[in-house]
Amino acid sequence: MFRMHTDQALIFSALLFVFASLSSAAQTQSSSALSSKAPLRSAASENDVLNELAGTSEISAEAESLSALSAPPPRGITVSFNTGSQHDSSNGWTTLLTPYVAYRFNPHFSVDSSVPLYLRINVDANVGTKSKPVYAYASKNGTFGDTSISLHGDWSMPLVSYTATGSMGVPSGNSKFGLGAGQLTYSVNNHFEREIGRFTPDLELGFGDTSQLVNLTLVKSYITVGPMAHFQVGTSIDLPLRMSFDAEAFEELPLDNNLVYSTTGSGKKKVTTSTNIDPAEDNGFIVSLEVPITHTFTISSYYNRSLRDHDDLAGFSFNFLLTAPKPKTLPAL
């Protein structure tokens, strides 16, 4: 049985309070939603679909036109890349570049892939000799992380939109430096959301065998390998000038012994060759702000507070949409 720590009690209380509040608001809106004359969409929000495919939060011109027409997103390939920097209180600054390639088969199914390239990252490495090791921070440049491949299914229902995601991690990263899991990994996630005016509350439930595939936006200083469940609840808020603010509470809960690979040799999470449950657990809050500059360029900033590890992570990124499927030309009325 799991013991309920003080920080666990805090995070679970926050999760229950937020979700109960959002559920109450959704029920208040349900009767008006059902009586609406607007046609139901056969897939999730077109903006969300194209954002997911691009691997960014960019709202493209194609997405805007599709939303206005209430038409399903087009089939085709999307290419984008993300570059930015973040600061982790455990190991300092990291700069990375992440390309994304995605393909949408139809209004319901899509697949995408990405691989992070660490242009600069501090890792806990042996700066001495093999016989006389001396461990200290060393800067590594041009190092890849694990490749992720994800299959998404989107469905829109009268009261909620649902997205199922199955992800696989390919071991292209260096586990010695905490940049890879050292084996094939997987994650299954269930995402529920509902638009209520400018608010879009959401709930995520999932499981897998790594923390790396849970939130690809954050580059943490460690990777866990072992059975674990993850939960997330929060809401996004539409702001003026197409800006968006998102606030989430999360819990990552190991279900058995986990192995932890870390970039840092100090703090609670360390490089280890033995199994341990406690270092793999994490919970806290994530907030982010996205500011579209043009239809193909967005600036994002985010902050993550880990209540379990007393760790802070903050960063910013630049998202570039290189190409996306264009909507079909509709016949003149």
C-alpha positions in Angstrom: 0.0 0.0 0.0 1.1 3.6 -0.7 1.6 6.0 2.1 0.0 9.4 1.8 2.7 12.0 2.2 1.9 15.7 3.0 2.6 16.8 -0.6 0.5 14.0 -2.0 -2.4 15.0 0.2 -2.1 18.6 -1.0 -1.9 17.7 -4.7 -4.8 15.3 -4.6 -7.0 17.8 -2.7 -6.2 20.4 -5.4 -7.1 17.8 -8.1 -10.4 16.9 -6.6 -11.4 20.5 -5.9 -10.6 21.8 -9.4 -12.3 18.8 -11.1 -15.4 19.1 -8.9 -15.6 22.8 -9.8 -15.2 22.2 -13.5 -17.7 19.4 -13.5 -20.3 21.6 -11.8 -19.7 24.3 -14.4 -20.1 21.8 -17.2 -23.4 20.6 -15.9 -24.7 24.1 -15.7 -23.9 24.6 -19.4 -25.1 21.2 -20.6 -28.8 22.1 -21.2 -28.0 25.1 -23.4 -25.4 23.1 -25.3 -27.9 20.3 -26.1 -30.5 22.8 -27.4 -28.0 24.5 -29.7 -28.8 24.5 -33.4 -25.2 24.4 -34.4 -24.1 21.1 -36.1 -22.0 18.7 -34.0 -18.4 18.2 -35.2 -17.2 14.8 -36.0 -13.8 15.3 -34.4 -12.1 17.4 -31.7 -11.7 21.1 -32.1 -10.0 21.9 -35.4 -7.6 24.3 -33.8 -6.6 21.6 -31.2 -6.1 19.0 -33.9 -3.8 21.2 -36.0 -1.9 22.4 -32.9 -1.4 18.7 -31.9 -0.1 17.8 -35.4 2.3 20.7 -35.5 3.7 19.9 -32.1 3.1 23.5 -31.1 0.3 25.7 -29.8 0.3 27.7 -33.0 -3.1 28.7 -34.4 -2.5 28.7 -38.1 -4.5 30.5 -40.8 -5.8 27.2 -42.0 -7.0 26.3 -38.5 -8.9 29.6 -38.2 -10.6 29.1 -41.5 -11.5 25.5 -40.6 -13.0 26.6 -37.3 -15.1 29.2 -39.0 -16.5 26.6 -41.4 -17.0 23.9 -38.7 -15.3 21.4 -41.1 -13.1 18.5 -40.2 -9.3 19.1 -40.6 -7.8 18.1 -43.9 -5.6 15.1 -44.5 -1.9 15.6 -45.0 1.6 16.2 -43.5 2.6 18.8 -41.0 6.2 19.8 -40.3 7.4 22.2 -37.5 10.2 22.7 -35.1 10.6 24.2 -31.6 13.7 25.8 -30.2 14.2 27.3 -26.8 15.9 27.3 -23.4 14.9 26.4 -19.9 16.4 26.6 -16.4 16.1 23.8 -13.9 17.0 24.5 -10.3 18.8 21.1 -10.2 21.1 21.3 -13.2 21.0 24.9 -14.7 20.3 25.9 -18.3 19.4 23.7 -21.2 19.0 24.7 -24.8 17.4 22.4 -27.3 15.9 22.0 -30.8 13.0 19.7 -31.4 11.7 19.0 -35.0 8.2 17.5 -35.4 6.7 15.6 -38.3 3.0 14.5 -38.3 0.5 13.0 -40.7 -3.4 13.1 -40.4 -5.1 10.2 -42.0 -8.7 11.4 -41.5 -10.8 13.5 -39.1 -10.2 11.0 -36.3 -6.7 9.6 -36.5 -3.2 11.1 -36.8 0.4 10.1 -36.1 3.4 12.2 -35.2 7.1 11.9 -34.3 9.7 14.1 -32.6 13.3 13.8 -31.3 14.9 16.4 -29.0 18.4 17.6 -29.9 20.2 19.1 -26.8 22.3 21.9 -28.1 23.6 22.4 -24.6 22.9 20.6 -21.3 24.7 20.2 -18.0 25.1 16.5 -16.9 26.6 14.8 -14.0 29.7 13.1 -15.6 33.0 11.7 -14.6 35.6 14.4 -15.3 38.4 12.3 -13.8 39.7 8.9 -14.9 38.1 5.5 -14.8 40.4 4.4 -11.9 40.0 7.7 -10.0 36.5 9.0 -11.0 35.6 12.6 -10.1 32.0 13.5 -10.7 31.0 17.1 -11.5 28.8 19.0 -13.9 30.0 18.9 -17.5 28.4 20.7 -20.5 27.3 18.4 -23.3 26.6 19.7 -26.8 24.8 18.2 -29.8 23.3 15.2 -27.9 20.0 13.5 -28.9 17.3 12.4 -26.5 14.8 9.5 -27.0 12.6 9.6 -30.1 8.8 9.6 -29.5 6.2 8.3 -31.9 2.5 8.8 -31.1 -0.8 7.8 -32.5 -3.8 10.0 -31.7 -7.6 9.4 -32.0 -9.9 12.4 -31.7 -13.7 12.3 -31.1 -16.1 15.1 -30.3 -19.3 14.4 -28.4 -22.1 16.7 -27.3 -20.7 17.3 -23.8 -17.0 16.5 -24.1 -14.2 16.1 -26.5 -11.9 13.0 -26.1 -8.4 12.3 -27.4 -6.7 8.9 -26.9 -2.9 8.8 -27.4 -0.6 5.9 -27.5 3.1 6.8 -27.5 6.3 4.8 -27.9 9.8 5.9 -26.9 12.7 4.8 -29.1 16.1 4.7 -27.2 18.1 7.2 -29.2 19.2 9.1 -26.1 22.1 8.5 -23.7 20.8 6.9 -20.5 24.2 7.3 -18.8 23.7 11.1 -18.9 19.9 10.8 -18.0 18.8 11.7 -21.6 17.3 8.4 -22.5 15.5 5.4 -21.0 17.9 2.9 -22.5 15.0 0.7 -23.8 11.7 0.9 -25.7 9.1 2.6 -23.6 5.3 3.3 -23.9 2.6 5.5 -22.5 -1.2 5.5 -23.0 -3.1 8.7 -22.2 -6.8 9.7 -22.1 -7.6 13.4 -22.5 -11.1 14.8 -21.8 -12.0 18.5 -22.3 -15.0 20.7 -22.7 -15.3 24.3 -24.0 -17.2 26.6 -21.6 -16.9 30.1 -23.0 -13.3 31.2 -22.8 -12.5 28.3 -20.5 -11.6 24.8 -21.6 -11.3 22.5 -18.5 -9.5 19.2 -19.0 -8.8 15.9 -17.3 -6.1 13.4 -18.2 -5.7 9.8 -17.0 -3.0 7.4 -18.2 -0.4 4.8 -17.5 2.9 3.6 -19.0 6.5 2.6 -18.1 8.2 6.0 -18.2 7.8 9.6 -17.2 9.5 10.8 -20.3 6.4 10.5 -22.6 3.9 12.1 -20.1 4.7 15.8 -20.9 7.0 16.4 -23.9 7.1 20.1 -23.3 9.1 19.8 -20.1 12.6 18.5 -20.2 13.2 17.2 -16.7 16.6 16.3 -15.2 15.6 12.7 -14.9 13.9 9.8 -16.7 12.1 7.0 -14.9 11.6 3.5 -16.2 9.0 1.2 -14.6 5.2 0.9 -14.3 3.5 4.1 -13.4 0.2 6.0 -13.6 -0.3 9.7 -14.3 -3.1 12.2 -13.6 -3.6 15.8 -14.7 -6.5 18.3 -14.3 -6.8 22.0 -15.1 -8.0 24.4 -17.6 -6.9 26.6 -20.5 -8.1 30.2 -20.9 -8.5 32.1 -24.2 -7.1 35.6 -23.8 -7.2 38.6 -26.1 -5.0 38.7 -29.3 -5.3 34.9 -29.6 -3.2 34.3 -26.6 -3.8 31.3 -24.3 -3.0 30.6 -20.6 -3.0 27.1 -19.2 -2.8 25.9 -15.6 -2.6 22.2 -14.6 -2.0 20.1 -11.5 -0.4 16.7 -12.0 0.6 13.5 -10.2 3.0 10.8 -11.5 2.6 7.7 -9.3 4.9 4.7 -9.6 3.1 1.3 -9.3 6.2 -0.8 -8.7 9.9 -0.5 -8.4 11.3 2.1 -10.9 14.8 2.8 -12.2 15.8 6.5 -12.4 18.3 7.9 -14.8 19.3 11.5 -14.0 21.4 14.3 -15.3 22.2 15.5 -11.8 24.1 13.9 -9.0 22.6 16.1 -6.3 19.1 16.3 -4.8 16.6 13.5 -4.4 16.8 12.0 -7.9 20.2 10.5 -8.6 21.7 8.2 -11.2 21.2 4.7 -9.8 21.5 1.1 -10.8 19.2 -0.2 -8.1 15.4 0.0 -8.0 13.6 2.5 -5.7 10.0 3.7 -5.6 10.3 7.1 -3.9 12.6 8.9 -6.4 10.2 8.1 -9.3 7.2 9.9 -7.8 6.4 13.5 -8.7 3.6 15.9 -8.4 3.0 19.7 -8.7 1.7 22.4 -11.0 2.4 23.5 -14.5 1.4 26.9 -16.0 2.1 28.2 -19.5 1.4 31.2 -21.7 1.3 31.2 -25.5 1.5 34.3 -27.6 1.0 33.9 -31.4 3.1 36.5 -33.3 2.2 35.4 -36.8 0.2 32.5 -38.3 3.4 30.4 -38.3 5.3 31.7 -35.3 4.4 31.5 -31.6 6.4 32.3 -28.4 5.7 30.2 -25.4 6.7 30.4 -21.8 6.1 27.9 -18.9 6.8 27.2 -15.3 6.8 23.9 -13.5 6.9 23.5 -9.7 7.5 20.0 -8.3 6.1 19.7 -4.8 7.6 16.3 -4.3 11.2 17.3 -5.2 11.1 21.0 -4.3 12.4 21.7 -7.8 11.6 24.6 -10.1 11.7 24.6 -13.9 11.0 27.6 -16.1 11.6 28.2 -19.8 10.6 29.8 -23.1 10.5 28.5 -26.6 9.9 29.6 -30.2 7.6 27.5 -32.3 7.8 27.6 -36.1 5.2 26.0 -38.3 6.9 25.1 -41.6 4.1 23.4 -43.5 0.6 22.2 -42.8 -2.3 20.7 -44.8 -4.4 23.3 -46.4 -8.2 23.2 -46.2 -10.2 22.1 -49.3 -11.7 24.9 -51.4 -15.4 25.0 -50.8 -17.8 25.6 -53.8 -19.2 29.1 -54.0 -22.7 29.5 -52.5 
